[in-house]
Amino acid sequence: MRALITRLAIIAGLFIGATSVYASVITDFSTRDWGVSGDGSITFDNSTGLEWLDLTITAGNSIRDTEADTNIFGTFRWASAAEIDNILDAAILGSGARTSTASADILTSNAFIDFFGATSDVSGTRISQGVSRGSPSLASGSNYGRGFVQTNSGRAYAYDPLSNCCATEAWKAASVGSWLVRDAQQVPEPASIVLLGLGLAGLGFARRQKK
């Protein structure tokens, strides 16, 4: 259903210009801050309630490097193969290794890269790529696959880690980050804050009346 709604929105948006399409191309995604206000380093997926850390934060790390960073690991956990495969549906619907020349899929793939961060952007080729200890490669049980979304030359690609070998836990590359997730952190809504304030004020008034 998410993929259907997204693509209907894209088809409608194509008639009013690419800029407005990009602003809302993946309707379930939104950005949140992580380190400092305004950094937008987290992608929140409303359909699953998961928060994903921007891949550029860990780009250049090996699996061991990421696990050794206590500012990141522990707050976030490794994404499972199923979670990565599911999130890639936002770029190109399917499973395993997916390629497409459809304009809608190229738009969603570029939007995905905007959300998760381009770990490489060279000569018209953009890519968001990461590894996860939670996704061992089917091609090699002792290694881990690299999941990625890429656009270039009028084509989009989305490969889940199970179909794209290989990385050891010590391997690292500047263009590869870590697929990390956590359950969404509760952010109080303005209306809830107002209600809480009114409740506290009422409690204080009631106590004064008793005195």
FITORDREN-321158 format. One record per atom (N, C-alpha, C): x, z, y; residue in one letter; chain; atom name. Coordinates in Angstrom, 3 decimals. Example, Ala and Ser with C-alpha at 12.3 -4.5 7.8 and 13.67 -1.06 7.14 Angstrom:
! FITORDREN-321158
        X        Z        Y code unit site
   13.190    7.800   -5.690    a    A    N
   12.300    7.800   -4.500    a    A   CA
   13.200    7.800   -3.300    a    A    C
   12.850    7.080   -2.250    s    A    N
   13.670    7.140   -1.060    s    A   CA
   12.900    7.870    0.030    s    A    C
END
This chain:
! FITORDREN-321158
        X        Z        Y code unit site
    0.821    0.000   -1.204    m    A    N
    0.000    0.000    0.000    m    A   CA
    0.860    0.000    1.261    m    A    C
    1.970    0.807    1.253    r    A    N
    2.845    0.851    2.414    r    A   CA
    3.412   -0.527    2.708    r    A    C
    3.877   -1.211    1.653    a    A    N
    4.483   -2.524    1.841    a    A   CA
    3.460   -3.529    2.361    a    A    C
    2.212   -3.459    1.865    l    A    N
    1.158   -4.370    2.307    l    A   CA
    0.854   -4.170    3.779    l    A    C
    0.692   -2.913    4.204    i    A    N
    0.404   -2.616    5.607    i    A   CA
    1.544   -3.079    6.498    i    A    C
    2.774   -2.821    6.050    t    A    N
    3.941   -3.236    6.837    t    A   CA
    3.960   -4.733    7.043    t    A    C
    3.718   -5.495    5.976    r    A    N
    3.795   -6.942    6.097    r    A   CA
    2.624   -7.519    6.877    r    A    C
    1.457   -6.914    6.810    l    A    N
    0.338   -7.340    7.646    l    A   CA
    0.651   -7.120    9.119    l    A    C
    1.320   -5.989    9.404    a    A    N
    1.710   -5.704   10.784    a    A   CA
    2.726   -6.725   11.279    a    A    C
    3.630   -7.129   10.402    i    A    N
    4.644   -8.117   10.777    i    A   CA
    4.001   -9.465   11.058    i    A    C
    3.096   -9.894   10.178    i    A    N
    2.440  -11.186   10.363    i    A   CA
    1.692  -11.222   11.689    i    A    C
    0.988  -10.120   11.999    a    A    N
    0.289  -10.047   13.281    a    A   CA
    1.281  -10.043   14.430    a    A    C
    2.373   -9.318   14.255    g    A    N
    3.355   -9.185   15.318    g    A   CA
    4.104  -10.453   15.613    g    A    C
    4.237  -11.334   14.627    l    A    N
    4.963  -12.575   14.842    l    A   CA
    4.319  -13.428   15.926    l    A    C
    3.046  -13.186   16.169    f    A    N
    2.349  -13.965   17.176    f    A   CA
    2.526  -13.400   18.576    f    A    C
    3.095  -12.195   18.700    i    A    N
    3.241  -11.591   20.025    i    A   CA
    4.690  -11.309   20.377    i    A    C
    5.620  -11.769   19.522    g    A    N
    7.028  -11.672   19.890    g    A   CA
    7.815  -10.724   19.025    g    A    C
    9.102  -11.061   18.796    a    A    N
    9.949  -10.296   17.889    a    A   CA
   10.248   -8.906   18.403    a    A    C
   10.321   -8.716   19.729    t    A    N
   10.678   -7.405   20.268    t    A   CA
    9.658   -6.357   19.869    t    A    C
    8.372   -6.671   20.019    s    A    N
    7.339   -5.692   19.659    s    A   CA
    7.292   -5.481   18.158    s    A    C
    7.625   -6.509   17.370    v    A    N
    7.666   -6.358   15.919    v    A   CA
    8.742   -5.349   15.534    v    A    C
    9.920   -5.478   16.120    y    A    N
   11.010   -4.570   15.793    y    A   CA
   10.666   -3.125   16.099    y    A    C
    9.872   -2.905   17.134    a    A    N
    9.549   -1.537   17.541    a    A   CA
    8.718   -0.812   16.490    a    A    C
    7.951   -1.551   15.697    s    A    N
    7.063   -0.881   14.737    s    A   CA
    7.047   -1.591   13.385    s    A    C
    8.146   -2.268   13.054    v    A    N
    8.147   -3.113   11.871    v    A   CA
    8.016   -2.317   10.578    v    A    C
    8.592   -1.125   10.516    i    A    N
    8.424   -0.265    9.340    i    A   CA
    7.619    0.948    9.792    i    A    C
    6.336    0.912    9.530    t    A    N
    5.420    1.873   10.133    t    A   CA
    5.611    3.306    9.633    t    A    C
    6.182    3.476    8.437    d    A    N
    6.357    4.825    7.897    d    A   CA
    7.635    5.507    8.377    d    A    C
    8.519    4.774    9.042    f    A    N
    9.799    5.329    9.472    f    A   CA
    9.751    5.796   10.926    f    A    C
   10.453    6.870   11.190    s    A    N
   10.681    7.323   12.562    s    A   CA
   12.030    8.032   12.600    s    A    C
   12.617    8.110   13.781    t    A    N
   13.914    8.763   13.911    t    A   CA
   13.750   10.210   14.345    t    A    C
   14.671   11.040   13.865    r    A    N
   14.739   12.442   14.279    r    A   CA
   16.196   12.794   14.568    r    A    C
   16.388   13.844   15.322    d    A    N
   17.746   14.265   15.671    d    A   CA
   18.312   15.192   14.598    d    A    C
   19.626   15.169   14.489    w    A    N
   20.305   16.034   13.522    w    A   CA
   21.344   16.915   14.199    w    A    C
   22.404   16.312   14.720    g    A    N
   23.491   17.098   15.305    g    A   CA
   23.180   17.580   16.702    g    A    C
   22.855   16.639   17.586    v    A    N
   22.553   16.965   18.978    v    A   CA
   21.283   16.245   19.379    v    A    C
   20.658   16.737   20.427    s    A    N
   19.422   16.135   20.904    s    A   CA
   19.652   14.681   21.300    s    A    C
   18.810   13.815   20.767    g    A    N
   18.888   12.408   21.111    g    A   CA
   19.772   11.565   20.222    g    A    C
   20.401   12.163   19.172    d    A    N
   21.317   11.359   18.360    d    A   CA
   20.587   10.432   17.380    d    A    C
   19.331   10.757   17.038    g    A    N
   18.556    9.896   16.159    g    A   CA
   19.221    9.616   14.826    g    A    C
   19.941   10.596   14.295    s    A    N
   20.740   10.386   13.085    s    A   CA
   19.973   10.582   11.784    s    A    C
   18.686   10.867   11.876    i    A    N
   17.857   11.055   10.690    i    A   CA
   16.716   10.047   10.714    i    A    C
   16.461    9.447    9.565    t    A    N
   15.276    8.614    9.390    t    A   CA
   14.269    9.394    8.563    t    A    C
   13.103    9.622    9.138    f    A    N
   12.034   10.323    8.425    f    A   CA
   11.086    9.304    7.813    f    A    C
   10.863    9.437    6.505    d    A    N
    9.935    8.568    5.782    d    A   CA
    8.632    9.328    5.586    d    A    C
    7.631    8.965    6.344    n    A    N
    6.356    9.677    6.308    n    A   CA
    5.654    9.544    4.961    n    A    C
    5.940    8.478    4.211    s    A    N
    5.256    8.266    2.936    s    A   CA
    5.739    9.214    1.846    s    A    C
    6.968    9.733    1.979    t    A    N
    7.518   10.629    0.955    t    A   CA
    7.823   12.023    1.486    t    A    C
    7.851   12.178    2.811    g    A    N
    8.208   13.465    3.402    g    A   CA
    9.695   13.763    3.331    g    A    C
   10.511   12.732    3.124    l    A    N
   11.959   12.915    3.038    l    A   CA
   12.645   12.507    4.334    l    A    C
   13.716   13.225    4.658    e    A    N
   14.583   12.869    5.766    e    A   CA
   15.902   12.345    5.212    e    A    C
   16.331   11.184    5.717    w    A    N
   17.550   10.527    5.248    w    A   CA
   18.591   10.573    6.352    w    A    C
   19.809   10.965    5.995    l    A    N
   20.887   11.002    6.973    l    A   CA
   21.439    9.599    7.186    l    A    C
   21.684    9.249    8.445    d    A    N
   22.246    7.956    8.802    d    A   CA
   23.514    7.692    7.985    d    A    C
   23.601    6.515    7.396    l    A    N
   24.746    6.177    6.541    l    A   CA
   26.061    6.122    7.309    l    A    C
   25.994    5.868    8.614    t    A    N
   27.235    5.799    9.388    t    A   CA
   27.884    7.169    9.562    t    A    C
   27.116    8.230    9.379    i    A    N
   27.683    9.590    9.509    i    A   CA
   28.737    9.833    8.427    i    A    C
   28.507    9.279    7.244    t    A    N
   29.418    9.506    6.111    t    A   CA
   30.216    8.258    5.738    t    A    C
   30.121    7.196    6.529    a    A    N
   30.858    5.969    6.220    a    A   CA
   32.355    6.272    6.134    a    A    C
   32.979    5.764    5.097    g    A    N
   34.399    6.032    4.863    g    A   CA
   34.654    7.199    3.937    g    A    C
   33.606    7.942    3.589    n    A    N
   33.747    9.080    2.664    n    A   CA
   33.667    8.624    1.207    n    A    C
   34.407    9.303    0.361    s    A    N
   34.160    9.206   -1.072    s    A   CA
   33.058   10.201   -1.417    s    A    C
   32.585   10.162   -2.647    i    A    N
   31.604   11.154   -3.099    i    A   CA
   32.188   12.558   -2.959    i    A    C
   33.444   12.716   -3.329    r    A    N
   34.090   14.036   -3.218    r    A   CA
   34.198   14.484   -1.764    r    A    C
   34.524   13.546   -0.860    d    A    N
   34.645   13.883    0.560    d    A   CA
   33.328   14.433    1.103    d    A    C
   32.244   13.752    0.758    t    A    N
   30.932   14.177    1.251    t    A   CA
   30.570   15.551    0.717    t    A    C
   30.842   15.787   -0.554    e    A    N
   30.514   17.093   -1.147    e    A   CA
   31.371   18.204   -0.558    e    A    C
   32.544   17.874   -0.054    a    A    N
   33.430   18.885    0.538    a    A   CA
   33.062   19.224    1.979    a    A    C
   32.214   18.407    2.588    d    A    N
   31.811   18.638    3.977    d    A   CA
   30.610   19.573    4.007    d    A    C
   30.851   20.849    4.248    t    A    N
   29.781   21.853    4.189    t    A   CA
   28.792   21.733    5.343    t    A    C
   29.167   21.016    6.391    n    A    N
   28.215   20.793    7.478    n    A   CA
   27.112   19.820    7.072    n    A    C
   27.398   19.025    6.044    i    A    N
   26.443   18.014    5.586    i    A   CA
   25.872   18.383    4.219    i    A    C
   26.770   18.528    3.242    f    A    N
   26.309   18.731    1.866    f    A   CA
   25.882   20.182    1.680    f    A    C
   24.710   20.355    1.147    g    A    N
   24.086   21.671    1.071    g    A   CA
   22.847   21.672    1.950    g    A    C
   23.016   21.140    3.164    t    A    N
   21.844   20.874    4.006    t    A   CA
   21.102   19.663    3.457    t    A    C
   21.880   18.649    3.067    f    A    N
   21.336   17.461    2.410    f    A   CA
   21.780   17.464    0.951    f    A    C
   21.121   16.662    0.139    r    A    N
   21.473   16.506   -1.272    r    A   CA
   21.617   15.018   -1.566    r    A    C
   22.188   14.716   -2.740    w    A    N
   22.286   13.324   -3.162    w    A   CA
   20.906   12.742   -3.461    w    A    C
   20.654   11.546   -2.984    a    A    N
   19.412   10.852   -3.322    a    A   CA
   19.479   10.352   -4.753    a    A    C
   18.363   10.400   -5.447    s    A    N
   18.308    9.881   -6.811    s    A   CA
   18.194    8.357   -6.777    s    A    C
   18.457    7.743   -7.926    a    A    N
   18.334    6.289   -8.025    a    A   CA
   16.912    5.846   -7.697    a    A    C
   15.914    6.607   -8.169    a    A    N
   14.516    6.251   -7.910    a    A   CA
   14.184    6.352   -6.418    a    A    C
   14.726    7.373   -5.744    e    A    N
   14.467    7.528   -4.317    e    A   CA
   15.082    6.386   -3.511    e    A    C
   16.281    5.965   -3.892    i    A    N
   16.932    4.855   -3.195    i    A   CA
   16.177    3.557   -3.456    i    A    C
   15.805    3.323   -4.705    d    A    N
   15.049    2.119   -5.042    d    A   CA
   13.748    2.071   -4.256    d    A    C
   13.083    3.213   -4.112    n    A    N
   11.821    3.268   -3.396    n    A   CA
   12.006    2.993   -1.905    n    A    C
   13.055    3.568   -1.309    i    A    N
   13.252    3.381    0.133    i    A   CA
   13.603    1.930    0.449    i    A    C
   14.257    1.235   -0.500    l    A    N
   14.610   -0.168   -0.278    l    A   CA
   13.385   -1.072   -0.226    l    A    C
   12.243   -0.593   -0.764    d    A    N
   11.000   -1.362   -0.661    d    A   CA
   10.612   -1.616    0.789    d    A    C
   11.046   -0.746    1.685    a    A    N
   10.733   -0.941    3.098    a    A   CA
   11.428   -2.180    3.656    a    A    C
   12.547   -2.575    3.023    a    A    N
   13.274   -3.773    3.443    a    A   CA
   12.727   -5.010    2.728    a    A    C
   12.796   -4.986    1.396    i    A    N
   12.267   -6.079    0.574    i    A   CA
   11.552   -5.454   -0.620    i    A    C
   10.300   -5.758   -0.778    l    A    N
    9.522   -5.197   -1.879    l    A   CA
   10.027   -5.734   -3.215    l    A    C
   10.225   -4.826   -4.183    g    A    N
   10.672   -5.250   -5.510    g    A   CA
   11.473   -4.168   -6.186    g    A    C
   12.405   -4.584   -7.031    s    A    N
   13.288   -3.637   -7.697    s    A   CA
   14.574   -4.364   -8.078    s    A    C
   15.621   -3.585   -8.331    g    A    N
   16.894   -4.179   -8.706    g    A   CA
   17.518   -4.954   -7.565    g    A    C
   18.058   -6.134   -7.877    a    A    N
   18.692   -6.995   -6.878    a    A   CA
   17.643   -7.937   -6.295    a    A    C
   17.429   -7.852   -4.987    r    A    N
   16.384   -8.645   -4.336    r    A   CA
   17.007   -9.493   -3.231    r    A    C
   16.603  -10.733   -3.135    t    A    N
   17.026  -11.592   -2.032    t    A   CA
   15.789  -12.321   -1.503    t    A    C
   15.827  -12.659   -0.220    s    A    N
   14.673  -13.331    0.373    s    A   CA
   15.104  -14.111    1.611    s    A    C
   14.430  -15.244    1.829    t    A    N
   14.613  -16.011    3.058    t    A   CA
   13.362  -15.936    3.928    t    A    C
   12.378  -15.142    3.505    a    A    N
   11.138  -15.001    4.268    a    A   CA
   11.418  -14.295    5.590    a    A    C
   10.852  -14.802    6.675    s    A    N
   11.110  -14.213    7.996    s    A   CA
   10.666  -12.760    8.058    s    A    C
    9.554  -12.425    7.370    a    A    N
    9.072  -11.039    7.372    a    A   CA
   10.082  -10.105    6.719    a    A    C
   10.694  -10.559    5.614    d    A    N
   11.674   -9.723    4.919    d    A   CA
   12.975   -9.587    5.717    d    A    C
   13.346  -10.626    6.433    i    A    N
   14.536  -10.535    7.283    i    A   CA
   14.298   -9.547    8.416    i    A    C
   13.091   -9.563    8.980    l    A    N
   12.750   -8.613   10.040    l    A   CA
   12.761   -7.174    9.533    l    A    C
   12.134   -6.943    8.372    t    A    N
   12.098   -5.577    7.839    t    A   CA
   13.491   -5.106    7.437    t    A    C
   14.308   -6.022    6.931    s    A    N
   15.673   -5.651    6.542    s    A   CA
   16.516   -5.294    7.758    s    A    C
   16.389   -6.057    8.842    n    A    N
   17.113   -5.715   10.069    n    A   CA
   16.629   -4.396   10.654    n    A    C
   15.320   -4.158   10.576    a    A    N
   14.790   -2.885   11.060    a    A   CA
   15.315   -1.729   10.218    a    A    C
   15.390   -1.927    8.902    f    A    N
   15.942   -0.915    8.003    f    A   CA
   17.373   -0.569    8.411    f    A    C
   18.180   -1.608    8.673    i    A    N
   19.573   -1.392    9.072    i    A   CA
   19.640   -0.651   10.406    i    A    C
   18.725   -0.957   11.313    d    A    N
   18.682   -0.231   12.588    d    A   CA
   18.410    1.257   12.364    d    A    C
   17.494    1.568   11.449    f    A    N
   17.156    2.960   11.175    f    A   CA
   18.307    3.694   10.491    f    A    C
   18.868    3.113    9.442    f    A    N
   19.868    3.812    8.627    f    A   CA
   21.289    3.657    9.138    f    A    C
   21.482    2.759   10.084    g    A    N
   22.803    2.547   10.659    g    A   CA
   23.551    1.431    9.961    g    A    C
   24.154    0.559   10.742    a    A    N
   24.950   -0.534   10.184    a    A   CA
   26.344   -0.011    9.863    a    A    C
   26.664    0.096    8.590    t    A    N
   28.010    0.530    8.202    t    A   CA
   29.019   -0.593    8.405    t    A    C
   28.511   -1.820    8.559    s    A    N
   29.358   -2.955    8.924    s    A   CA
   28.494   -3.980    9.652    s    A    C
   29.036   -4.537   10.732    d    A    N
   28.321   -5.554   11.512    d    A   CA
   29.365   -6.532   12.048    d    A    C
   29.648   -7.562   11.264    v    A    N
   30.736   -8.486   11.579    v    A   CA
   30.268   -9.924   11.407    v    A    C
   30.475  -10.743   12.431    s    A    N
   30.220  -12.188   12.358    s    A   CA
   28.823  -12.514   11.848    s    A    C
   27.830  -11.795   12.341    g    A    N
   26.454  -12.080   11.976    g    A   CA
   25.987  -11.481   10.669    g    A    C
   26.862  -10.769    9.974    t    A    N
   26.485  -10.090    8.733    t    A   CA
   26.345   -8.603    8.995    t    A    C
   25.140   -8.093    8.807    r    A    N
   24.855   -6.673    9.030    r    A   CA
   24.537   -6.020    7.683    r    A    C
   25.030   -4.798    7.497    i    A    N
   24.797   -4.127    6.218    i    A   CA
   24.706   -2.621    6.399    i    A    C
   23.776   -2.020    5.677    s    A    N
   23.716   -0.569    5.489    s    A   CA
   23.982   -0.320    4.016    s    A    C
   25.069    0.387    3.718    q    A    N
   25.492    0.525    2.316    q    A   CA
   25.931    1.953    2.027    q    A    C
   25.553    2.441    0.856    g    A    N
   25.948    3.792    0.486    g    A   CA
   26.038    3.979   -1.018    g    A    C
   26.666    5.094   -1.398    v    A    N
   26.737    5.495   -2.800    v    A   CA
   26.088    6.868   -2.934    v    A    C
   25.767    7.225   -4.169    s    A    N
   25.189    8.544   -4.428    s    A   CA
   25.570    8.996   -5.830    s    A    C
   25.958   10.263   -5.940    r    A    N
   26.218   10.795   -7.281    r    A   CA
   24.938   10.805   -8.107    r    A    C
   23.812   10.771   -7.437    g    A    N
   22.526   10.772   -8.134    g    A   CA
   22.130    9.427   -8.701    g    A    C
   22.990    8.407   -8.534    s    A    N
   22.642    7.077   -9.035    s    A   CA
   23.801    6.434   -9.786    s    A    C
   24.055    6.866  -11.020    p    A    N
   25.107    6.233  -11.821    p    A   CA
   24.772    4.776  -12.096    p    A    C
   25.787    3.934  -12.117    s    A    N
   25.573    2.509  -12.350    s    A   CA
   25.269    2.240  -13.813    s    A    C
   24.286    1.380  -14.062    l    A    N
   23.985    0.990  -15.433    l    A   CA
   25.123    0.186  -16.043    l    A    C
   25.900   -0.464  -15.171    a    A    N
   27.004   -1.280  -15.675    a    A   CA
   28.170   -0.430  -16.175    a    A    C
   28.249    0.798  -15.649    s    A    N
   29.347    1.676  -16.061    s    A   CA
   28.895    3.116  -15.896    s    A    C
   28.643    3.794  -17.006    g    A    N
   28.087    5.130  -16.957    g    A   CA
   28.959    6.154  -16.261    g    A    C
   30.268    5.887  -16.161    s    A    N
   31.159    6.851  -15.521    s    A   CA
   31.331    6.589  -14.026    s    A    C
   30.737    5.512  -13.514    n    A    N
   30.838    5.165  -12.108    n    A   CA
   29.467    5.192  -11.439    n    A    C
   29.458    4.947  -10.134    y    A    N
   28.241    5.032   -9.352    y    A   CA
   28.016    3.726   -8.609    y    A    C
   26.749    3.292   -8.583    g    A    N
   26.429    2.024   -7.943    g    A   CA
   26.349    2.146   -6.429    g    A    C
   26.482    1.013   -5.750    r    A    N
   26.374    0.960   -4.294    r    A   CA
   25.057    0.287   -3.918    r    A    C
   24.170    1.052   -3.306    g    A    N
   22.906    0.492   -2.841    g    A   CA
   23.066   -0.004   -1.415    g    A    C
   22.478   -1.168   -1.110    f    A    N
   22.642   -1.682    0.247    f    A   CA
   21.501   -2.607    0.652    f    A    C
   21.366   -2.751    1.972    v    A    N
   20.509   -3.766    2.587    v    A   CA
   21.404   -4.585    3.502    v    A    C
   21.275   -5.913    3.424    q    A    N
   22.162   -6.789    4.192    q    A   CA
   21.374   -7.985    4.726    q    A    C
   21.741   -8.443    5.907    t    A    N
   21.187   -9.685    6.448    t    A   CA
   22.324  -10.571    6.940    t    A    C
   22.183  -11.864    6.689    n    A    N
   23.116  -12.849    7.238    n    A   CA
   22.617  -14.254    6.946    n    A    C
   22.875  -15.162    7.855    s    A    N
   22.591  -16.597    7.667    s    A   CA
   21.174  -16.866    7.164    s    A    C
   20.190  -16.226    7.788    g    A    N
   18.810  -16.495    7.434    g    A   CA
   18.385  -15.988    6.074    g    A    C
   19.067  -14.981    5.577    r    A    N
   18.733  -14.410    4.268    r    A   CA
   18.875  -12.892    4.306    r    A    C
   18.060  -12.218    3.527    a    A    N
   18.124  -10.762    3.422    a    A   CA
   18.357  -10.370    1.973    a    A    C
   19.068   -9.270    1.790    y    A    N
   19.400   -8.760    0.457    y    A   CA
   19.092   -7.257    0.415    y    A    C
   18.596   -6.803   -0.718    a    A    N
   18.435   -5.367   -0.958    a    A   CA
   18.769   -5.113   -2.428    a    A    C
   19.870   -4.403   -2.664    y    A    N
   20.329   -4.117   -4.025    y    A   CA
   20.290   -2.616   -4.259    y    A    C
   19.578   -2.202   -5.299    d    A    N
   19.603   -0.780   -5.608    d    A   CA
   20.901   -0.445   -6.345    d    A    C
   21.304    0.829   -6.355    p    A    N
   22.604    1.207   -6.941    p    A   CA
   22.726    0.905   -8.428    p    A    C
   21.596    0.870   -9.141    l    A    N
   21.659    0.633  -10.580    l    A   CA
   22.060   -0.800  -10.906    l    A    C
   21.876   -1.697   -9.935    s    A    N
   22.173   -3.104  -10.188    s    A   CA
   23.443   -3.568   -9.496    s    A    C
   24.135   -2.655   -8.823    n    A    N
   25.315   -3.054   -8.055    n    A   CA
   26.463   -2.095   -8.329    n    A    C
   27.383   -2.499   -9.184    c    A    N
   28.523   -1.676   -9.596    c    A   CA
   29.704   -1.916   -8.644    c    A    C
   30.587   -1.080   -8.472    c    A    N
   30.827    0.251   -9.005    c    A   CA
   31.651    1.074   -8.013    c    A    C
   31.562    2.362   -8.098    a    A    N
   32.379    3.259   -7.283    a    A   CA
   32.656    4.520   -8.084    a    A    C
   33.899    4.933   -8.124    t    A    N
   34.234    6.217   -8.732    t    A   CA
   33.958    7.309   -7.709    t    A    C
   34.032    8.558   -8.129    e    A    N
   33.767    9.649   -7.186    e    A   CA
   34.874    9.802   -6.152    e    A    C
   36.030    9.200   -6.388    a    A    N
   37.133    9.272   -5.427    a    A   CA
   37.255    8.011   -4.567    a    A    C
   36.510    6.949   -4.928    w    A    N
   36.606    5.685   -4.207    w    A   CA
   35.964    5.791   -2.830    w    A    C
   36.532    5.104   -1.858    k    A    N
   35.960    5.114   -0.521    k    A   CA
   36.221    3.789    0.172    k    A    C
   35.358    3.461    1.141    a    A    N
   35.522    2.256    1.947    a    A   CA
   34.876    2.515    3.303    a    A    C
   35.448    1.932    4.336    a    A    N
   34.957    2.169    5.691    a    A   CA
   33.517    1.707    5.887    a    A    C
   33.080    0.745    5.077    s    A    N
   31.733    0.187    5.233    s    A   CA
   30.705    0.798    4.292    s    A    C
   31.057    1.902    3.638    v    A    N
   30.161    2.525    2.661    v    A   CA
   29.991    4.007    2.983    v    A    C
   28.744    4.434    3.149    g    A    N
   28.441    5.833    3.394    g    A   CA
   27.837    6.496    2.166    g    A    C
   27.083    7.569    2.392    s    A    N
   26.480    8.337    1.296    s    A   CA
   24.963    8.395    1.484    s    A    C
   24.236    8.121    0.402    w    A    N
   22.774    8.236    0.442    w    A   CA
   22.397    9.709    0.286    w    A    C
   22.024   10.342    1.383    l    A    N
   21.708   11.767    1.390    l    A   CA
   20.301   12.003    1.937    l    A    C
   19.580   12.903    1.288    v    A    N
   18.214   13.210    1.702    v    A   CA
   17.987   14.713    1.725    v    A    C
   16.909   15.099    2.352    r    A    N
   16.427   16.473    2.282    r    A   CA
   14.935   16.450    2.545    r    A    C
   14.240   17.510    2.135    d    A    N
   12.832   17.633    2.466    d    A   CA
   12.704   17.769    3.972    d    A    C
   11.647   17.210    4.510    a    A    N
   11.470   17.202    5.962    a    A   CA
   11.450   18.608    6.528    a    A    C
   12.163   18.800    7.640    q    A    N
   12.151   20.063    8.355    q    A   CA
   10.919   20.123    9.239    q    A    C
   10.227   21.234    9.197    q    A    N
    9.004   21.373    9.977    q    A   CA
    9.324   21.447   11.464    q    A    C
    8.685   20.568   12.231    v    A    N
    8.845   20.566   13.683    v    A   CA
    7.513   20.965   14.296    v    A    C
    7.436   22.125   15.008    p    A    N
    6.167   22.559   15.575    p    A   CA
    5.602   21.522   16.536    p    A    C
    4.305   21.221   16.382    e    A    N
    3.638   20.311   17.300    e    A   CA
    3.309   21.052   18.589    e    A    C
    3.249   20.344   19.721    p    A    N
    2.929   20.995   21.004    p    A   CA
    1.644   21.802   20.958    p    A    C
    0.617   21.246   20.296    a    A    N
   -0.661   21.966   20.230    a    A   CA
   -0.513   23.277   19.463    a    A    C
    0.299   23.263   18.413    s    A    N
    0.515   24.479   17.626    s    A   CA
    1.244   25.535   18.440    s    A    C
    2.203   25.096   19.255    i    A    N
    2.939   26.030   20.104    i    A   CA
    2.011   26.677   21.111    i    A    C
    1.111   25.879   21.692    v    A    N
    0.148   26.405   22.668    v    A   CA
   -0.759   27.426   22.009    v    A    C
   -1.259   27.107   20.817    l    A    N
   -2.142   28.029   20.110    l    A   CA
   -1.438   29.333   19.773    l    A    C
   -0.162   29.233   19.367    l    A    N
    0.606   30.430   19.065    l    A   CA
    0.752   31.285   20.313    l    A    C
    1.033   30.645   21.439    g    A    N
    1.177   31.385   22.688    g    A   CA
   -0.108   32.082   23.083    g    A    C
   -1.232   31.399   22.948    l    A    N
   -2.528   32.004   23.270    l    A   CA
   -2.828   33.179   22.348    l    A    C
   -2.456   33.016   21.065    g    A    N
   -2.687   34.099   20.117    g    A   CA
   -1.886   35.339   20.457    g    A    C
   -0.628   35.154   20.814    l    A    N
    0.225   36.282   21.194    l    A   CA
   -0.277   36.945   22.472    l    A    C
   -0.737   36.113   23.410    a    A    N
   -1.272   36.671   24.655    a    A   CA
   -2.521   37.493   24.374    a    A    C
   -3.378   36.984   23.493    g    A    N
   -4.598   37.718   23.147    g    A   CA
   -4.288   39.024   22.442    g    A    C
   -3.268   39.015   21.580    l    A    N
   -2.867   40.233   20.881    l    A   CA
   -2.366   41.273   21.873    l    A    C
   -1.580   40.822   22.838    g    A    N
   -1.079   41.745   23.856    g    A   CA
   -2.194   42.334   24.686    g    A    C
   -3.184   41.518   25.032    f    A    N
   -4.322   41.994   25.822    f    A   CA
   -5.117   43.037   25.046    f    A    C
   -5.333   42.767   23.740    a    A    N
   -6.094   43.704   22.910    a    A   CA
   -5.383   45.046   22.814    a    A    C
   -4.075   45.045   22.712    r    A    N
   -3.326   46.295   22.639    r    A   CA
   -3.448   47.093   23.935    r    A    C
   -3.417   46.398   25.063    r    A    N
   -3.551   47.080   26.353    r    A   CA
   -4.922   47.700   26.491    r    A    C
   -5.957   47.036   25.965    q    A    N
   -7.306   47.560   26.059    q    A   CA
   -7.459   48.845   25.249    q    A    C
   -6.769   48.896   24.085    k    A    N
   -6.846   50.104   23.251    k    A   CA
   -6.225   51.301   23.947    k    A    C
   -5.141   51.021   24.726    k    A    N
   -4.466   52.114   25.433    k    A   CA
   -5.331   52.638   26.578    k    A    C
END
